Amino acid sequence: MRVGFFRYDPAAGYRRQLEESRAALSRLAAVAARHGVRPAVQLHHGTIHPSASLALALAGDLEDVRFYADPGNQAKEGSEAWALNVDLLGDRMACMGVKNAVWRSTADGWVCEWQPFADGGVVPWPEIVPGLRARGYTGVLSLHVHYPAAAVRRDLDHLRGLLG
């Protein structure tokens, strides 16, 4: 099950947030284990776990915690190479979010916005999909929609085309 987010608050400081969030995740993992499920932490912008390396630091020695990779969210945060994420997460990667984003220059500076998956963007999906196969990933791909639902059919068809 995908768990909520541990938001990053610069005023609180990373170390304190890591300690508090790890304790909360540990309690959640214990409850999940009693019910036969595993929690999955999504790599998400604006959190203390935007990348594989920081998500693994959050999980610490909690071996039952799984991860939900998300290159689209990472495009909003900055970036960590998708292949590095997959390699670091290994068999603990339970899911990968599929979406795309674009960076646009505005009067207030650069902003990262969601974009229909089929329209391309900064996430190199034509490279990622075969790369997942090459690494033996057979897990879930979760198509995300952050824009009008009319684009969903086109996005699904585009994903199917990449999966071949």
SVG drawing of the C-alpha trace seen along z (x, -y; Angstrom):
<svg xmlns="http://www.w3.org/2000/svg" viewBox="-12 -38 35 49">
<polyline fill="none" stroke="black" stroke-width="0.4" points="0.0,0.0 1.2,-3.5 1.7,-5.5 1.4,-9.2 4.2,-11.6 6.8,-12.9 6.9,-16.5 10.1,-18.4 10.0,-21.5 13.3,-23.5 12.5,-25.2 12.4,-21.9 15.6,-20.6 16.2,-17.3 17.8,-15.3 14.9,-15.9 12.3,-15.2 14.2,-12.0 14.2,-10.7 10.5,-11.5 9.4,-10.2 11.4,-7.0 9.7,-6.3 6.3,-6.9 7.1,-4.7 8.3,-2.0 5.0,-2.1 3.1,-2.0 5.2,1.0 4.4,2.9 0.6,2.3 0.9,3.2 2.7,6.5 0.0,7.5 -2.5,7.2 -0.2,8.9 0.6,5.8 3.8,3.8 4.0,0.1 5.4,-1.6 7.1,-5.0 6.7,-7.1 9.6,-9.1 7.9,-12.5 8.9,-16.1 8.6,-18.3 9.3,-15.4 12.3,-14.1 12.2,-11.1 12.3,-12.6 15.0,-10.2 15.9,-6.5 18.9,-7.4 16.8,-9.6 13.9,-7.1 16.3,-4.3 17.7,-6.6 14.2,-7.0 13.4,-3.3 16.7,-2.5 16.6,1.1 12.9,1.5 13.2,4.4 9.4,4.8 9.1,1.2 8.9,1.1 9.3,-1.9 7.2,-3.6 9.6,-5.1 8.3,-8.2 10.5,-9.9 7.8,-12.5 7.8,-13.7 11.6,-13.7 11.5,-16.1 9.7,-18.6 12.3,-18.1 15.4,-18.2 16.6,-14.8 18.4,-11.6 19.0,-9.3 16.1,-6.8 18.5,-3.9 20.3,-4.7 17.0,-4.8 16.0,-1.4 19.4,0.1 19.3,-1.3 15.8,-0.2 16.3,3.2 13.7,5.8 12.2,3.4 10.7,1.3 7.0,2.2 5.7,-0.3 6.7,-3.0 4.5,-6.1 4.1,-7.0 3.6,-10.6 5.5,-13.4 6.2,-17.1 7.7,-20.1 9.7,-23.0 8.3,-26.4 9.7,-29.9 7.2,-32.3 7.4,-35.9 8.0,-34.6 10.8,-32.2 10.9,-28.6 8.0,-26.3 7.5,-22.6 4.1,-21.5 2.4,-18.2 1.8,-17.3 -0.1,-14.5 2.2,-11.5 1.7,-11.1 2.9,-14.6 6.4,-13.9 8.3,-16.0 11.5,-15.9 11.2,-12.3 12.8,-10.0 10.1,-7.3 11.3,-5.8 14.6,-5.1 13.0,-4.1 10.6,-1.4 13.2,0.8 15.6,0.0 13.1,1.5 12.9,4.6 16.6,4.9 16.9,4.7 14.2,7.5 11.5,5.2 8.1,6.9 6.2,4.9 3.4,2.4 3.4,-0.7 0.8,-3.3 -0.4,-5.8 -1.0,-9.1 -3.3,-11.8 -2.8,-15.4 -4.7,-17.0 -8.1,-16.7 -9.3,-13.1 -9.8,-13.4 -6.1,-12.7 -6.2,-9.4 -7.0,-7.1 -4.2,-8.7 -1.8,-8.3 -2.8,-4.7 -2.3,-4.0 1.1,-5.7 2.2,-3.6 1.0,-0.4 3.0,-1.4 6.2,-1.8 5.6,1.5 5.3,3.1"/>
</svg>
